[in-house]
Amino acid sequence: MNHAQYEERLAVYRDLTPAEREEVDRHLQACPQCAALREAYRSIEEQLAIHPAIAPDERIQAGFYAAVAQAREQDRRPVRQAGVWRTVLALGNAAAWAGVAAVFALLVLSLAITWRSAVRRGWPGGMPTTPLAQATDLVGTEWVLTALNGAPLREGTYITLNLDHGEANGFAGCNRYSLHYELSGDGTLSVQTVSITEALCAQPEGVMAQELAYIEALRSVASYRVLDGRLDLLDAAGNTILSFQRREPAAMDPADLAGTAWQLVSWNGRPPLEGSRLTIAFGEGEISGEAGCRGFTGLYEASGDHIRFPMLRMSETEPACSEELLWQEEEYTTCLGWVTHFRLDDGQLELLTERGETLVYAPAPPADHRTFTDPAFGVSLEIPAGWGPIEGYDARYGGPEGYFDLSARSATLSIDEAVALEVGHKLQPYGSNPTVEVLTIQGQEARLILPSADQHESMEQRALLIVRYPAPVTIRGDTWGYLLLGADQGHIRELAATLRFLSSVQAGPVEGWKGTLVKECSMAQFDDYFQREDGPRYGVAGATEELEAQIESLRCRPGTRVQVWGHLETETMDVSGRRIVVERLEVLEQPPTPTPWSGPTEEPIEGWEGKIVPCGWGGERSFLRTDGVLLAIESNTAEAHEALYIAECEGYPVRIWGILKHEAAGLRIVADRVERAEAVAMPTPTATPDLGLRSQ
């Protein structure tokens, strides 16, 4: 078991078997960091034990134990996701266990925070005795945060607030939260208690600091105002600290979902992995679908435009899938667990999550269809399974019952000029009086040309769809602005409904790209990436074991510049959906290796400034001091341990206190206090560190 797995087991130490406890206890004897974390958990348990027990609602209690019993029927394995321990079925029942863990964490935190607040306020019996005031203009409303302390949110983050009678909940950017509040008729508002789950999120950058600022702002609210669909929350000085835009409900009828089946075509603007199939079908309160590797069944509850999936159960068939497809399956089922709203319009289903994600579905093709992809034209279609290339034609496919072909037209024309060229041809390929329909395909303007009754029989009932590309494409050295999809009239609409544009990033050779290899923080989804000098990031992997080992070594050396050759893969489960497979690597610039320390063997550290980097000396998490000194670092308190994690992923400078120790493997900082510092200039590591310590 690795270090992270031991940390995960510490969170549920009391529930371990005797054999598991014995194994963890042996690790604690050799690991001061985990021993300190265990003490922190024990302290929390003792604090909770001194307060009178609050019995949960019997229905919640029964549901919780039922969920636990159901999950334990399956084999399980520990997984670390966003720094939170949870027991997850081997990918399949991830949603069930995530729900158990989230409910348990929220329940424990809510009880602890409520009692702690009650003790401070001196409420009789630990609870308020006066009823909470209600505001009919706010009850049942939903809001999305647009400004925090006068500044817009960080790119890629999403924060919500849902108000009810004296209670509220929402998503804070990484965690779910809930709170109690009091209102009065004069516009005053006070937040009584705030409970929040305890996940740690590495991305987007700065999300954890923003979430902390949001929760602190909630606790400072003293009044509110509502104007033109905007909710402002103000502090005691009258300053607007939180601004929300109302999320207006959509007029949806959940009954319209029953009996429909859908296939995912876009996930936050990106398609699923090529060749994978992610679906969902709705019955009467039940769902089923495919998650890429295995199927699933479950339940759904819907009212108005609200929807949630309280239970998902994966098939028990052991999947024979690649690691990428397994990751996609886990992410997809987890994402379904966050869904809160739906939109059904114009033959398209959208599922919206509490985290701000959008899943876009098109009607699922019949089971006897398959996905056809043409990377050259940059499109995919759902076609009958028996169709294939037609001999004697370029880019034409079909079978006994129909056909389709692909071509392109110049980007210099308007779409109506492109239509005029087709219907105005002197040979009248679409008859003397064709019909032209105005359409929108994947947000792009399109035209559908349907032939008139006098079309010549040699044209085989040909119809034509013209769609503007999202961006001009290069095919065989020429640039084109419109895709032309020709097909028999019996299949053209079916094909048009499934047409999807592939990512604009095209797979191809990588010829001498220059940049740096970067190790991601320990909580990130992917472990490393290649940062090209002109800005874009790509996942990276070696084509051979030797190259992979070289990449792993260089990514832990801040300031190393490399040049790579190989090929680019797209639509893959990696950073930005793309990965460089490196076939050749050259080091252009590399900082010198720090020399062994020959000074004191142990010395106090008082407020050193620098940054926490994911790996450095010896490949471990390290502290890069402002003068370039690079040293391995660990912590001996739970607070410092958490602060190191966050600083590593957020990338902000810190100030540390602790002890510098000399060990056989080299110097190591044992930090007992970590604080955020002001912005500092960070150099690359030096060859001969001068730590500024006194000599012995």
N, C-alpha and C positions, 0 to 999 in steps of 0.2 A: 504494500500500500504506500502511496506517495504522501507527501506532507499535507497537500490540500485535502486528501481523503480523511486523514486524521482530524483535521480541523472540522470537517463536516460531521464526523461522528461525535465530536465534543458537544455539538449543539443538541444532541439527543442522548447524552451519556446515560441518563437514568433509564432509558428504554433499551439499552444494549443488553445482549445476553452475557452471562458470566464470562464466556470465552472471549467475546468481543471486548468487554471491559478490561480483561487481563492484558490483552494485546495493546489497548490504548494506554493502560497504566505503564507498561514497559516503555512506550514511546515518550510518555510524560517525563520519565526519569532522565531521559537524554535530551529533551527539548525544552529549554526554559520558555520559549515563545508560546508553545502549546500549554505548558503548565500555567502560565499567566492567564491565558485565555480560559482555561478550565476554572481558575479561581474567580474570574469575572462572572462566568455562568453560575458558579456556586453562590456568589454574592447576590445575584439577581434572585435565585431560588430562595435564599434566606429572607430577602426583603419581601417577596410575595407571601412567604409563609407566615409573617407576623401580622398580616391583615386578615380580617374575617373573610371567609370564602363567599364569593358571590355566585350563586347557582345560575347557570345559563338557562335559557328557555329550553324546556324539555324537547321541543321539536328540533331545535338546533343541535342539542346534545345527541339525540337519536340519529339525526342525519349525519353528524360527524363520525360517530362510531360505525355507522353502516358503511360510510365511504372508506374508512380505514379497513374494515373487514373485507370489503370488496377488493380493494387494491392488494391486500396481502395474499389473495388467492394466486397472484402471479409471482413469478420470480422477479426479483428487483435488484437494482444496482445503484450505487450512489453516483450522482451527477452534480457537478458544480456549474451553476448558471447564474451569472451576475452576482457572484459572491454569496449566494444563499444556499444552505444545504437543504436538499429535499430528496426523498426517496422516490425514484422514478421507475416505473415498469420499463423493461427494456424497450424504450422509445414508445411502445404501444400505448401504455396507460398514462403517459406524461400528463395529459390534461387532468385526469382524476387526481393524481397525487399532487399536482400543482395546486389544485383547488383545495385539497385537504390542508396543505402547508399554508396557503394564503389565509384560509379561515382560521386556522389555529394561531398563526402569528398575529392576525388582526385582533382575535379574541384576547390573547394574553396581553398584548400591548394596550388594548383599550382598557382592560381591567386595571393594569398597573398604573397607567397614566391617570385614570379616573380617581383611583385611590390616592395617588400622590397629590393630585390637585385638590382633592377633598380635604386632606390633612392640612394643606397650606391655607385653605379658605376657612377651615373650622366649621364645615357644614355638619349639622347634627347627623350622626349615623353615617357620615361620609357621603351623603347625597343631598341635593337641593330639595327643599320642601315646597318651594313655590313653583307653580306651573310656568312653562316657557311661553313667552309671548309669540303670537303668530302674525305673519304679514301675508295677506291674501294675494298681494301683487307679486310676491316672490315664490310662494309655495308652488312646487311642481315645475319650476323653470330650470333650464340648463344653460350653462355659460361656458365660453372658451376664453381663456386669458389672452389678452393682446398686449398688455404692458405691465411690467413689474418694476416698481419704484421709478416709473417714468421712462423706462427703457424697454424696447421690444424684446421678445424672447429669443434665445439662441436658435440659430437655424436648425431645423430638424427636430425641435422639441415641441411638446404639446401638453397643456395643462387645462384641466376642466374643473367646474364646480357645479354640483347638482343640489338644488335646495328643496327641502321638505319642511314639515312642521317642526321647527326648532332643531332640526338635524340636517346635515349636509354630508356629501361625500364627493369623491372625484379622483382624478389622476394627477399626480404632482410632477410628472416628467419621467419618473422611474418607478415610483411606488403608488399604490392606492392609499387613500387616507379617508378618515371620517371625522366629523366634529359635531359639537353641540353649540348652539348660539342662542342669544336672547335679543329680542327686538322690542323697541317701544315706538309709540306713534310719532314721536318727534324726530325720527330718523337715526336714533342711536342704535348701535349694534355692538355686541361684545361676544367674542368667541370664548366658550367656557373650557372645553377640552379638545385636544387634537390627538387622534390616534393614527399611526402610519406604519405600514409594513416596512421591512428592513432590508430590501434588496440593494445591491450596489451595482450601478450601471456604468460601463466604461465609455459608451457612446450614446448620443453625440457628445463632443468635447464640452466640458463645463456643465453637464446636466445635473451632477450631484450638488455642486455649489449653488446652482440656480434653484434646485428643489429646496435646499436648506433655507435660502433667502425667501422663498415663497411661504414656507411654513412659518418662519419668523414673522413675515408680514401679516399672515392671518392672525397670529396671536396679538398683533398690534392694532387691529381694527377697532375703531371707536364709533364709526357712523357709516352711512351709505347713502347713495342717491341713484335713481334710475331715470334715464333720459334717452329717448329715441333708440331703444334697443340696446343701450349700454348701461352696465352696472359698474359704478365706481365705489370702491371701499377706501375709506379715509382713516388716518390715524388721529390721535387726540389733538394734534396741532392743526388739523384740517387739511393735511397734505394727502393727495391721492396716491395711494401706494399700490393699488391693484385695480386694473381696468379690464372688464370682461365684455365680450360681444355675445349677445343672446344667440343660442342655437335654436332656430325656429323648427318646430316639429313639422314633419312632412305628412301629408294625408295618405297614409298607407293602410291597406287592408290585409292583415296577415292571412286571411283566407285565400288570397291570390297566390300564396306560396305553395299550398297543398297541391300535390300532383306534378310539381315542376322539377326538372333536373338541370344542373348547371355545371359548366367546366370553367375553372379559373383561367383567365387570359392575362391578367395584370395584377401584380402585387406591389403596391406603392410605385406604380409606373414601370415595373420590370416584369417580364414574362417569367413563368416557371422554367426550371431547367429543361433543356431541349430533350424531347422524347418522354418526358414525365407527364402524368395525367393526374390533376388534382380536381376533384369533383365534389358536389354536394347535391343531394336530392331530398325533397321535403315530402313527408306524408302528413297524417293527422297527428301532429305533436311529436313526430319521430323524424329522424334524419338518417341518411346513410351516404356513403361516398367512398372515394378512393383518395389516399393521401400520398400517392407516389410509389410506395412499396406495398402497403397493406390497405385493406378496406377498413371502414369504421362504421359503427352505428351509434345512435345517441338520441337524446331528447332535445326539443327546443320549446321555448316559451316566448310568445310574442303578443304585444298589445300596441296598437297604433303603429308607430315606426320603430318601437323598441323590440329588440330580440336578444335572446341569450341562449347559450347552449350549456345547460347545467351539468350534463353528463355526456362523455364520449367514451366508447369502448372500442378498442382496436381488435381486429381479428387475431386469433391465436397462431396463425400460420407464421412460421419463422421466415422473415424476409431474406431473399437472396439479392441484396441491393448493394450498390456502391456506397461509400461513406458519404458522398455528396448527397445522394438521394435520401439516405437516412437522416442527415441533418435537415434537409428540406422537409421531410415528413414531420420531424419533431417541431420545427418552426411553424409549419402549417397548422398542426393540431393545437399547438400552444396559442397561436394567433386566434383561432376560432374561440378559444376560451376567453379572449378579451373583447369579443364582439358585443356591441351594445345597440346598434341601430342598423336598419336596412333601407335600401331604396330600390324600388322596382319600377323601371320606366323604359319604354321604347325597346323592349326585348332584351334588356340588360339588368342584371342584379348586382347591386353594390352592398357589401357588408362593411360597416364602419366600426373600428375598434376604439376602445377607451384610450388607447395609446396614440390615436391619430392616424392609424393605418387605414388604407382603402383597398379592399379586395374586389376586383371587378370580374364578373362572370358573364359568359355568353351561354345560350342554350346548349346543353350537352349534345354532341352528335350521337346518332344511333350507335349501338354496340358494334355494328358491322362496318363502322368507319374507322379510319386511321388518320393520324396527323402527317401531312406532307409539308416538308420544309425545303425551301430553295434559298440557300445562303447568298447566291449570286444576285437574285432579285430582292433578297431581304424580306421574305414573307413566309408565312405558314398558312395552311388551309386544312380543313377536315374534309377528306375525300372518301368515297367508297373503298372498302378494303381491297377489292379486286382490281382497282385501277392501277395502271402502270404506264411506262413510256410507250409512245406510239412510234413504231418504226417509220423512218423517212421524214420525221418532223423534228424541228428544234424546239425544245421546251414545251412539248405537247404530250398530254397524258390522258388516259381514259380507258374505257371498256366497252362491251357491247351496247350498254344503255346510254352512254354519253361520253363527254370529253371536256377538257379545258386546256388552255395554253396561256403562256405568259410572255409579255413583251413590254417595252417601255417607250416613252416619248420625251422629247426635249423639254428642259426646264424653262426655255425662253418663251414658251407659249402660255396664254391663259388657259384655264380648263375649258372654257367655252370655245376657244379657238381650236383646241385639240378635238373637241366633239365635232366642230364644223368640218375639220379635215376628214373625219371618218364618215359622217352621214352625207357629206357633199361629194364624195368620190364619184367619178363619172360612171363607174360600174355598178353603183348602187348596191353595195354588199349587204345593206340592211333593208332593202326594198325602197319603194318610192316615197313612203311616208312613215318613217320610223318614229317611235315614241322615245322621248328623253326624260328621265326622271332625275330630280335633284336629290342626292343622298348625302349623308355624312357617315364615313367609315373610320372608326377609331379617332374621331375628332378631326378628320381631314375631309375637305370638300371632295365630292365624288359625283359622277354622272353615270346613269345606267341607260344604255341604248338598247331598246327592244325592237326587233324587226317588225315590219308591217306584213300583211298577209301575202303580198306579192313578192316576197323575198325568193330568190332563185334557189331551187332545191339543192344545188351544189354547195350552198353555204351551210347546209346541215343545221338549220334553225339557229344559226349563230347569233348570240347577243354579246354585248361588250360592256365591261365595267371599267371606267377611267377614274383613278384615285390619285390625288396629289400625295407624293411622298412627304413624310414629316421633315425630311431634309434631303437635298439632292443626293443621288447615289452614283457611284462609278461602277459601270459594268463593261468589262472588256476594254477598258481604257477610255470610254466615253461617259459623259455626265448626263444623267436623266432626271427629270422632275416628276414624271407621272408613271404609275404602274398601269398597264393594260391587261386586264383579265378577260379573256374570251372564253365562252362556254356555250353549250347548247342551251336553248331557252328553258328547258326543263330543270336544269341544275344551276343556272346562274345565280338565282337569289340565295339558294342554300349555300353555295360557295362564298358569295359575298358576305353572308352573315358570319362566316367563320374566319374571314381574312384577318390576319394579324401581322403587323410589321415587327420584324426582329429588331434587336438592339442596334443602334446606329454605330456602335463600336464593332468593327469587323475583325474576325479572326484573320491571322496572317503572320508573316515572318516578323521577327524582332531583330533589327540589324544595328547593333552597336549602341543601344540606348544607354544613356549615362544617368546616374542617380545614386541614391543611397539605399541600403537595406536597413529596415527599421523593425525592431522587436516590439510587438504590441504588449500592453500591460496584461497582467495575469487574468484580468476579468474580461478581456475582449473576446469576441467570438472567434477571431482568427489570430494566429500567433505571430504573423509577420507580414510585411508587404514591401514592395519596391516603390520608392518615391522618385519618380522621374524628375529631372531638373526643371522641366517646364511646367510642373505642377501635378499631373495626374498620378493617382495611386493604383497599383496593380497587386493582386496576390502573386506569390512567387513560389516556385518549386524547382528542385534540381531534376534534370533528366536522368541522372545516375546517382547512386548512393554517395559517391565521392563529391559531386557537386552539391548535393543536399547538405552534406556535412560542412562543406565550405561556406554555404549560405548561413547555416546555423551559427558558425563561428563569427562571421563578419557582421551579422546583424547585431551582435552584442558589443560592437566597437563604435561608439558615437563618433561621427566625423569621417567615417570611411566612405570614399567615393569609389563606385565600381562602374564597369561597362559590361553589358550583357548582350548575348546573342541567343536566339532560340525561336520560339513561336508563341503567339498569343492565342489563348483559348477564351471564348466568350460563353455567355449563358451558363456559367459555372458557379458553384457555391464557394465563393471566395470574395475578397475585397472588391466592392463595386461590380460583382458578377463577372470578373475577368481575372485571368491568371497567366503569368509568363512562365513557360516551361523553359528553364535555362539549360542550354546545350554548351555554352562557353561563357566563362566569366573572367574578367581581368580587373585587378585592383589598380585604380588610378592614384589614389591618395589614401594613406592610412596613418592615423596618429601613432606615435611611438608607444610601446608597451610600458606601463608603470613599473619601476624597479622595486625589488623587495625592500621592505622597511627595516632599518637597522637601529631605530631609536627606542624609546621607552616601550615596555611590553604592556603597560596599562596606564591610561591617562584620561582624566575627565575631559568631556567635551562640553563647552558652554556657548550655545547659540551659534554654531556654524551655519552658514547660509549656502544654499545650493539647490539642486533638484534631485528627485528620485527617478531613476531610470530603470526600465524593466530588467535589463541585464547589463553587466559590465565586467567587473573583476570576477574571473572564474565562472562567468555565465549566470551569476546570481543577481537578484535585485540589488542595486547599488546606489550610493550617494555620490553625486558629482558636485564637488565643491566649486565655489566661484573662481578659484585660482586654478582649476583643472584637475585637482586630485580626485581620483576615482576609487571608492572603497565599498566593499560589500557591507550591507546593512541589514539588521534585524531589529526586533523590538522585544521588550520584556514586560509590556503592559498591554491590556486589551485596547485602551484608548490610542496608544501609539501605533499598535498593529493596524487598526482601522484607518488612522490618519495616513500611514504609509501607503496603504492600498489606494486611498482616494487621491493622494498627491501624485502617485505613480500614473494613474489613469487621466487625471485632470491636467497634469503637466505644469502645475504652478510651482513657483519657488517656495522653499520651506526653510525654517530655522530649527535646528535640532539640539537636544541636550542628551547626554548619556556618557558612555565609556567607550574608549578605543582599546580593543584587545588585539594582542599579537598571537595568532594561532599557527599551527603547522601549515595550513593552507594559505596563510597570509593575514593581512590586517582585516579586522571586522569591527564595525560600529554596532554597539548594542544601545539602541535608543529607548529612553523612557519618557521622552516628551517631544512632540513634533507640532510645530505651529506654522501656519501660512505666513510667508514673508512678502515684502514688496518686490516688485519686478526687479530682476538683476540680470546683468549681462553674463552669459554662460560661455566659456571657452571650451575647446576640446581638451581631453585629458593630457596631462604633461608626462614627460618621460621620467623625470626625477622629482617626485612630489616633496615639497617642503611643507610639512603639516603645521609648522609654527609651534611645536610643542617643546617643552624644556628637555634638555638632554639629561641622561642619568650618569 
